[in-house]
Amino acid sequence: MLKLGVNIDHVATVREARYRGVGHGEPDPVAAARLCEAAGCHGITAHLREDRRHIQDRDVWKLREVVRTRLNLEMANAPEIIEIALRLKPEIVCLVPERRLEVTTEGGLDVVAAEKALTETRKRMNDAGVEVSLFIAPDTNQIAAAARTGSQFIELHTGKFAEEFQPAEGGNGRARTELQRLVAGAQQAHSLGLKVNAGHGLNYINLATLYQVPHLVELNIGHSIVSRAVYVGMETAVQEMLAAMQGYRG
């Protein structure tokens, strides 16, 4: 069964637009996480960025108290955040690149260039009982390097596919090219013993086309669900996404 991890970052984005630096405010991402779990999701994802632009430290500690499924902490491979993760002990961390000017995480990790550092962090996390995923593009060299780090998972960056997808055309040529890259990447990762997650830009419309990608364990989806929740509520938005995911056959 394909699992759904709901990324609640953008709930905090809305809160911080009005209440930044106050230490409280609405909407509460922790309350949103409770609703997502009540609706049947399989995990909660939150990105504690170095610049704290949305999720705050208090959020992740409260999430650790209340999440009953699986807490996935997205994070940069940065000393301060590593130390927080080792104390927090989420079930899994997903190491991602961070750039100050980006609106959301763009592009995947350069595992080839940072293989030694990522391997060391992977060891520290595993020693603490935390699994490790690396957020990477479906690139042959990056996937091979991810396997060499000893990480348990990769998360394939689906952003290029999502950007090129044109629903009226059923996906144009560029989208099909990106889809084939994801298919090949998933096959390579699986052959190397890596578990395969995917995320970035996935929504209720492009999801069915993504199902051509084999070996997927979990999808991490945030913006589309939070956007839909504005109209129908968080629980219904999650349930609709779960229903859309029933078509996956691996």
C-alpha positions in Angstrom: 0.0 0.0 0.0 1.3 3.4 -1.0 1.6 5.6 2.1 0.9 9.3 2.5 3.1 11.7 4.5 1.4 15.1 4.9 3.8 18.0 5.0 2.3 20.7 7.3 4.9 23.4 6.6 2.5 25.7 4.7 0.1 25.7 7.7 3.0 27.3 9.6 3.6 29.6 6.6 0.2 31.1 7.0 0.6 31.5 10.7 4.0 33.2 10.4 2.6 35.7 7.9 0.7 37.3 10.8 2.4 36.0 14.0 6.1 35.8 13.2 8.2 36.2 16.3 5.2 36.1 18.7 5.5 32.6 19.9 1.9 31.7 19.2 -0.8 32.2 16.6 -3.1 30.5 14.1 -3.4 28.3 12.2 -1.5 25.8 14.4 0.5 23.2 12.4 0.3 20.8 15.4 -3.5 20.9 15.3 -3.3 20.3 11.6 -1.1 17.3 12.1 -3.7 15.8 14.5 -6.4 16.3 11.9 -4.3 14.7 9.2 -3.7 11.6 11.4 -7.4 11.4 12.2 -8.1 11.4 8.5 -5.9 8.4 8.0 -2.5 9.7 6.8 0.5 7.5 7.5 2.9 10.2 8.7 3.6 13.9 9.3 6.4 15.8 7.6 7.8 19.1 8.9 10.9 21.0 7.7 12.8 22.8 10.4 14.7 25.3 8.2 17.8 27.1 9.4 16.1 30.4 8.9 12.9 29.2 10.7 10.7 30.8 8.1 7.7 28.5 8.9 8.1 25.6 11.3 9.5 26.7 14.6 11.4 24.7 17.2 8.4 24.7 19.5 6.4 23.0 16.7 8.7 20.1 16.2 8.9 19.4 20.0 5.1 19.4 20.2 4.8 17.3 17.1 7.1 14.8 18.7 4.7 14.6 21.7 1.5 14.2 19.7 2.3 12.4 16.4 1.2 8.8 16.6 2.1 7.7 13.1 5.5 8.6 11.8 7.3 11.9 12.2 9.5 12.8 9.3 11.8 15.8 10.0 13.1 17.5 6.8 16.4 19.2 7.5 19.6 20.6 6.1 22.8 18.8 6.9 23.7 21.6 9.3 25.3 21.2 12.7 22.6 23.0 14.7 19.7 21.1 13.0 21.6 17.8 13.3 21.9 18.2 17.1 18.1 19.1 17.4 17.3 16.0 15.3 19.4 13.7 17.5 17.6 15.0 20.6 14.1 15.0 18.9 14.4 11.4 17.6 11.9 11.5 14.8 11.3 8.2 13.1 13.1 9.4 10.0 14.9 12.5 8.8 15.0 13.6 5.2 18.1 15.6 4.3 17.4 18.3 1.8 19.3 21.3 0.4 18.5 24.8 1.6 19.0 28.1 -0.1 17.9 31.4 1.5 16.2 32.9 -1.5 14.1 29.9 -2.5 10.4 29.9 -1.6 10.4 26.2 -1.0 13.0 23.5 -1.4 14.2 23.5 -5.0 16.4 20.8 -6.5 17.9 17.8 -4.8 21.0 17.2 -2.7 24.3 17.0 -4.4 25.2 13.7 -2.7 28.2 13.1 -5.0 29.9 16.3 -3.7 28.8 15.8 -0.1 29.0 12.1 0.2 31.4 12.0 3.2 29.5 14.5 5.2 26.2 12.9 4.5 27.5 9.5 5.4 28.7 10.7 8.7 25.3 12.2 9.5 23.6 9.0 8.3 25.7 7.1 10.8 24.9 9.4 13.7 21.2 9.3 12.9 21.1 5.5 12.6 23.0 5.1 15.8 20.3 7.2 17.5 17.6 4.9 16.0 16.6 7.3 13.3 16.2 6.3 9.6 17.6 8.5 6.9 16.3 9.6 3.5 18.1 11.8 1.0 16.1 14.2 -1.2 17.6 13.8 -4.7 16.9 14.3 -8.4 16.4 11.1 -10.4 20.0 11.1 -11.5 22.1 8.0 -11.9 25.2 9.3 -10.2 23.3 10.8 -7.3 21.3 7.6 -6.6 24.5 5.6 -6.7 26.1 8.0 -4.2 23.0 7.8 -2.0 23.3 4.1 -1.8 27.0 4.4 -0.8 26.1 6.6 2.1 24.1 3.7 3.6 20.9 5.7 3.8 17.7 3.6 4.1 15.6 5.8 1.7 15.8 8.3 -1.1 13.0 10.7 -1.9 12.8 11.4 -5.6 12.4 15.0 -6.4 9.2 15.1 -8.6 9.3 18.9 -9.1 10.4 18.8 -12.7 7.7 16.4 -13.6 5.1 18.5 -11.8 6.3 21.7 -13.5 6.0 20.1 -17.0 2.8 18.3 -16.5 -0.1 19.6 -18.6 -3.4 18.0 -17.5 -5.3 19.0 -20.6 -2.8 17.1 -22.7 -2.4 14.2 -20.4 1.2 15.2 -19.9 3.4 16.7 -22.7 6.6 15.4 -24.1 8.8 17.1 -21.5 6.6 15.7 -18.7 6.9 12.2 -20.2 10.7 12.6 -20.3 10.8 13.6 -16.6 8.4 10.7 -15.8 10.8 8.2 -17.5 13.7 9.7 -15.4 11.7 9.0 -12.3 10.9 5.4 -13.5 14.5 4.7 -14.2 15.6 6.3 -10.9 13.2 4.2 -8.9 14.3 1.1 -10.6 18.0 1.9 -10.0 17.4 2.7 -6.4 15.4 -0.4 -5.7 18.1 -2.5 -7.3 20.7 -0.9 -4.9 18.6 -1.8 -1.9 17.2 1.7 -1.3 13.5 2.3 -0.4 11.9 4.9 -2.6 9.7 7.8 -1.5 8.7 10.8 -3.8 7.6 14.3 -3.4 7.5 18.0 -4.5 4.7 19.5 -6.6 2.4 16.4 -6.5 -1.3 17.1 -6.5 -4.7 15.6 -7.0 -4.4 16.0 -10.8 -0.9 14.7 -11.7 -0.9 11.9 -9.2 -2.4 9.2 -11.5 0.3 9.8 -14.1 3.1 9.4 -11.5 1.8 5.8 -10.8 3.9 4.6 -13.6 6.9 5.0 -11.3 7.5 1.6 -9.6 8.6 0.7 -6.0 7.2 3.8 -4.3 6.8 3.4 -0.6 5.5 6.9 0.4 4.5 10.2 -1.1 5.2 13.4 0.8 2.6 16.0 -0.2 2.0 19.3 1.5 1.0 22.4 -0.6 -1.8 20.7 -2.6 -3.4 19.3 0.5 -3.2 22.5 2.5 -4.6 24.4 -0.5 -7.5 22.0 -0.8 -8.1 22.2 2.9 -8.9 25.9 2.6 -12.1 24.9 0.8 -13.1 21.5 2.2 -11.2 21.2 5.5 -8.0 19.3 6.4 -9.6 16.0 7.1 -11.5 15.9 3.8 -8.5 17.1 1.9 -6.4 14.2 3.3 -9.1 11.7 2.7 -9.5 12.8 -0.9 -5.7 12.4 -1.5 -5.8 9.0 0.1 -8.6 8.0 -2.2 -6.6 9.2 -5.2 -3.7 7.1 -4.1 -5.7 3.8 -4.1 -4.9 3.4 -7.8 -1.2 2.8 -7.3 -0.1 -0.8 -8.0 3.7 -0.4 -7.6 
